[in-house]
Amino acid sequence: MSTLATRFDGVAVLTKANVYFDGNVVSHTVLFADGSKKTLGLIRPGSYFFGTAAAERMEIIAGACRVTLKDQSATQAYGAGTAFDVAANSGFTIEVESGLCEYICSFLP
């Protein structure tokens, strides 16, 4: 059974979308009462590099992707119900072969 969230209560959502790569990656920011934030988004087929300022946890909630962390050569597959962490001041390449990959990105302390 997946432990990934299916719902967030008592939050504020920014209505302006975060749009990357000509609309192939789109997310919305969710703000929590404790000051933390997440983004909820989807990725269309393609390969995209994201740099990170803060550490992040990417939880895949639907679809599938392959991820290569910055400065590493190994690529790992992720599907619904799985997650990966990315260090601060780093980055990752995420590839979606088909369909949509939906995710929750948590910004870690």
N, C-alpha and C positions, 0 to 999 in steps of 0.2 A: 504494500500500500504506500502510495506517495505521501511524503510529508510536505510537499510544496503547497504554498498558499493558493486557495481558489477564490479568496475574497479578502478585502481589507475594509474594516469598519472604522468610522470616526477619523477620516483623512480629508485632506484638501487635495484637489487635482488641478494642475495648471492646464488650462484649456488650449494653450498654444502648443502645437506639436513640435517635437524635435525631429527635424527632417534631414537625413543624410543621404549621400550618394544618389542624387536626383530622385529621391522618394523611394528608393529601394529598401531603406531602413527608416522606420518611423517609430517614435515612442512618445509617451506622455509621462510627465513627472508627477509623482505622488508624494505629498508631504505629510509626515506623521507628527503627532502632538509632542513627541519627545525630541523633535528637531531632526530626526533622521529622514532620509529620502530614498526613494527607489524610482526606477523608470520601468514602465511596462511597454513592451514593443513587439514589433514583428520585422522579420527580415525576409526579403524576397530572394529568389535564386541569384547567386553571384558570390564573389569573394571580396571581402571588405576588411581593411585594417583600421583598428581603433587604438589610439593612444590612451593611456590612463594617467590621471594625476593622482587620484585616490585609489586605494585598493578596492576591488570590486568582486562580488560573487554573482556569476551569471547562472540563473536557474532556467533550464529549458522546460517550458510547460506544454509545448506542442510542436510537432515536427521533429526535424533532425538537422544536425550540423557537424562540421569538422572544424577543430580549432588547433591552431599552432600558436603557442605563446612566443612572444618576442624573444629573440636570441636563442630559440630552441629549434631543433630540426624535426622533432617528433610531432606528428599530428594525431589527435585523439578524437574519436567519434563520440557525440553526445546525442541522446534522444530524450523524449519527454520523460520527466521524473529524475533527470540527472542535473548536475551542476559542476561548475569549475570556478576556481578563484584566479584572479589576476593581481599581481603585485602593483603597488603604487609606483608611479613614474616608470611604467612599462608599457605593455600593449599586447594585442593579439590580432591574428587574422582569423576571421570566421567565414566559413564557406557553407553555403546552402546549395545543394544540388537540384532539388525540386520542391515544389509546394512552398509553404510558408513555415518559418521557424519562429515560434512565439517565445518570449522570454520575460523574466523579471530580473532586473539588474539592481542589486543592493550595494550601496556605497558603504564600505566597511570602515570602522574607526582606525 
